[in-house]
Amino acid sequence: MLTRADLEEREARTLAPYATLSARSRGREYPEPESATRTAFQKDRDRILHTTAFRRLEAKTQVFLNARGDHYRTRLTHTLEVQQVARSVALTLGLNETLAETVALAHDLGHPPFGHAGERVLHALMAEHGEEFDHNSQARRIVTRLEDRYPDFPGLNLTLDTLDGLNKHDRAGQGPPSLEAQLVDAADALAYTAHDLDDGLRSGLITPGQLAELPLWRDLLARVPTTSPDLTERDRRTLHRELLGWLITDLTGASEVAISASGVGSAEDARAHTGPDGGRLITYSDPMRALLRETGVFLREHLYRHWRVEMQVEQATRVLTTLFTAFLARPSMLPPQARARAEEDGLPRAVCDFIAGMTDRYATETYAAITPPPAAPNWSR
């Protein structure tokens, strides 16, 4: 039977010198015994997998509402695709694949119902009370406070290495995160670029004709022959698979070149590195970065702002605003745990936490429960 010491020794022997080693973890906020048979990062991963917040991702929007169809990505399937990309690239680069996998599994825990539309609504509502909301900060709040699973500490008591990986945007004065966390950031963008194009085609909101004007897509078609200009189901699947492979290959190769050129020789060196691209060493080639920028603009214009998606934005605004206002006006409707947090953090934050934790389905059902049905028409008039 392999012990934690055996697994740590294997990491030290097989991983690259710039990888984050479990044995050199920066520890936990609340000291506790480590597992006899799991590394510190394996323990983090397992704790995340068993959270309520992780299970709820199954019914939270990626781009399309969960009720629109069984085959569109949800926030959970997106998370699993990010995990797969991060783990694959980490193995190739000699990084700690368990840490990369752990950060990937946790990176979207803070997303509210209705995707980024819901996030914007909650941020606007909290701004009225002098506060903010963003899904990255909320993910950290979930794993440090809101998941109530252990008697000796709040949250999950994850390692500081995993928590650092959740500081995706707000890194003032901290320098870049570990290479594993940088990898998850890149894998996140890689995964949603590929699968949003795929879901857009599946839904019909994006057409092959529109994509013909996109440089990334033209280059992809030059690499992968298709059977029909209108793209059969098999064509679409083949193109998605080949696009993923192309992006992963570019990311891996460019990152290897950047790491080698930087001269970093340890995980500490990598976190202290400064240079182009914000000091990040997990990066794409210059040509691919340009292609991805253009693709991001295309997705915003043709998918994220499509009139059918905008209808979902209107639904999110109406549902979440109504719920937020109602719970503020009548806090007795909040469950006991949320009311208890209101005493510590204030009512607006407690209400925001409760709503952010809802799935699309639960938010919609709660909205229906507190909203009077429309009056029946009076045909006698």
N, C-alpha and C positions, 0 to 999 in steps of 0.2 A: 504494500500500500504506500502510495506517495504521500509524504507529509508536506506541510506548507514550506518547510525548509528545503525539501527536494525541489518543489516548484520554483522557489526563489532562486535556487542554484541553477536550475535549468535556464531561467531568464537571464541570469548574469552570464551564462556560457553562450547563449544563442542569440541574444538581442544585440542590436547595434549599440555602440557606446553612447549615442545621443538619445537612446530610448529611456523612458521613465520606468525605473525598476520598482517592483512592488516592495522589495526589502528596504528601499530608500524612500518610501512614501513619507509625506510630511505629516502624517498622523491624522488624528481625529480631534474635533473640539472637545469631546468628552472621552477621556481615556477608557478603554475597555479591552478585554482580552481578544486577541485575534484568533481566527479559526485554526484548528490543528491541521486541517486538510485543504484549506483554501487560502489563496493569497488575499491581501487586503482589497485588491481591485475585484477579485471574484466575489468577495463578500458584498462589496458595493453593488455589483451587477445584480446579484441575487435579491438584494433588498429592493432595488428599483423594480425588478420584474414582478414582485409580489405586492406592489402598491395598488391602492384603489385608483390613483391617478393614471397609472399605466393602463389598466383595464379600460378606463373610460375613453382612451384614445380611439378605441374601435368605433365609437359612434360620434366622433367629432370630425368636422369638415376639413378636408384638404383644399380642394377648389369647389367640388360639387357637394351639395347637401347629401347626407347619407341616404336619404330616402329616394334620391334620383335614380339609383341603380346599384346592383350588387357588385359590379366590376370596377367602379371608379375607386381611385385611391382614397382611403380615409387617413386620418392623422396617424393611426396605428400602422397601416401598411407602409405609409411614407417612412415612419420611424424604422421599420424593419429593413426597408431598402437602404436607408442611410447606414444602418448597422452593417449590412452586408458589404457595402462599398468600403466603409471605414476599415472593417476587419480585413478585407482582401488587400487593400493598399498597405495597411500596417504590416501584414505578414511579408509583403514584398520588400518593404523598406526596412524591415528589422525593428519596427516600433513595437510597443507593448499593445498587442491586439486586444487584450482584455480591457485595458483602460480605454482604448478607443471605442470598443464595443459598449462599455458602460456609459461613457459620455453620450454616445449616440442614442442609447435607449432613454436617457433622461432629458435630452436636449429640447423636446417639445412637450414636456409634461405640463408646462404652464399655459398652453394654448386654451383659450375659452371656446365656447360653442361658436359655430359659424366662422371659424378660421380667422383670417386677418381682418375681415370686416368686423367680427365680434371684438377683436382686440382694439380696433380704432374706436368703436363705440364705448367700450369700458374706459379707455384712456380719456375720452372726452368727458364722460360722466365723472370720473375721479378728478379731472382738472377743475371742475366746478367746486371741489372741496380742497383745492390746493395740493392735490396728490397726483400720482402718475400710475399708469398700468402698462406693462409690456410683458410679453410671454417669457422672456429670458429671466427677468427678475422674479416672475411668478414661479418659474420652475425651481429656482433656488429657494424661494419661500416655501414651496411644497415640501421639498426634501429636508429643509432645516426646521420647519415648524408645523406645517399643516397635517402631514401624515402622522397620525397618533398611533404608533404601534408598539412602543417600548416604554416600560415603566421608569427607566433611569435617565431618559433624556428626551427632548422634543425631536420630532422629525426622525430621520434615518441615521444620523451621525455618520455620514459618509466621509471618506478621506478628503483632506483639503485639496488633493490632486484632482479628484472628481469634481468637487465644487468649483475649482478654478476653471474647469472646462466649461462650466455653465455661464461664465462671465463673457458672453460672446461679444457684446458691443461696448460695455462700459468698462474700459481698461485703463483709464487715465492714471498715469504714473506707475502702471504695473508692467509695461512691456508686453510682448506677445505671450500667449499661453504656451503650454507644452506642445510638442509636435503632434502628440496624439489628439489634443483638443483642436489644434489647427486643422488636422486632418478631418475631424468631424464637421467643422465649419465648411470645408471644401466639399465633403461628401454630401452634405445637406443641399448645397446649391446644385451639385451635379445630379443628385437624385431627382429633385423637383423639376429641374430643367427637362430631363429626359421624360419623366412620367407625366408632366403637365402637357408636353407636346403629344404624348400618346393618348392621354385622356381627352385632350382637345379634339384630336382626330376621331376618337371613338364616339364622342358626343355629337360630332358634326359642327361644333362651334368654330373649329378651325378646318379649313378645306385644303386639299393638296395644292389647289391653285394659289391660295394665299402663301403657302409655304415655299412655293417655287421662287418667290422673291427674297427668301431668307438665305444669306450666304452659308450658314451652317448646314442647312438642309440641302442646298445644291451640292455642297462638298460631300455630304453623306450619300446622296443619290449617286454620285460619281464613284463611290466606294462599293455600293450595294445595288446590284441590278434588281429592278422590280418587274412584276409581270403585267402591271396595268398602271396608266397614269392616274387612275382614280384610287389606286391602292386597295388591294384585297385585304381581308383580315390577316392572312398570312404575311403579306407585304408589311403591314403595320407592325406586326410582332417582330418580324425580322429586322426592320429598321430600328425599332426601340432597342433590341438586343445589341445590334451593331453600334448604335450611338453610345450606349453605356460602355461597351468595350473600348471604343475610340477615346471617350473622355477619360476613362480610368487609365488607359495606357499613357495618354498625354500627361495627366496629373502625376502619375508615378514617375515617369521619366524626367519631367521638369523639376519635380521635387528632389529627386536624387541628385540632379545637377546642382540645384541651389544649395542643398545641404553640403555637398562635397566642396563647392566653391567657398562656402562660408567658413570652413575650417572648424566648426563646432565639434567638440569632442566629448560632450556630456549633456545630460538633460538640462543642467543648470546653464551651460553655455547657450543652449538653444533658446531658453526662456529669456536670456539677457541679450540675445542677438538683436541688433538694430540694422536696418538697411532698407532697400526698396520694398514696396508692397507692405508697408507697416512693420517691417522686420520679419515678416512671415516667410518661412522656408518651405511650407507646403503650398505649392502654387502651380499654375499652368504655364505653358509656353506663351510667349507674347502673341503669336497668331491665334491661339485658342482663346486667350482672354478677350481678344477683340471679337471673335465669333460669339462668345458667350454674352458679351455686353449687348451686341446687336440682337441676340436671341431674347434676352431679358426685355428689351424694348418691345420686340414683337409680341411676346406673351402678354405684356401689360396692355398693349393696344388691342390685340385681337382676342384674348381669352379673359384676362382678369377684369377688363372693362366691357366685355360683351354684355349686351342688354339683358340676356337671360341671367348672367351672373350678377348684374346690377340689381335684378329683382331679389336675389338672395340677400344682397347688401341691405336693401330696404326692409326685408323681413327681419334681418338681424337687428337693425336699428330699432324697429318697432318693438320686437320682443324684449330685447335687453333693456331698453329704456323704460318700458313699462314695468318690468320686473324690478329694476333698480329703484325706481320711484316708489313702487308699492312696498318693498321691504323697508325702505327708509321711513316711510310714513307709518308702517305697522310692523315694527321689529318682532312682535309676538308671533309672526308667521315664520320666522327663522327657526331652524332646528336648534336644540339646546347647545350644541358645540359652537355654532356660529354666534349665538347670543353671548356665550361666555367669552369668545374672542373679541366681541364688540366692547366689552368692559376693558380689555387690555389695549386694543388697537384702534378703537373708535368704530362707530357704526358704519360709516362709508366703506372702510377697508374690510370689515367683516362681511358686509353685503357683497362687495366686489369679489372676495374670496369664494363665497358661496356660489355666486353666479358663474364665475370663471371655472369652477369645478364641474358645472353641468355639462352633460352631453347635449347635442342638438335636439335629440328627442325629448329629453327631460325638460329642457328650457321651453320647447314648444308646448309640451303638455302642461307645464306650470302656468305658462301664459294663458292657455285656453281655460285653465281652472279658475283663474282670477279675473278673466275678462268676460263680461256678459255677452251671450250670443246675440247676433243681430236679430232685431225684431222681425217677426213673421209679417209678410205683406198683408195688408187688409184689402182683400179683393172685392169687398162689398162697397167700396167707395166708388 
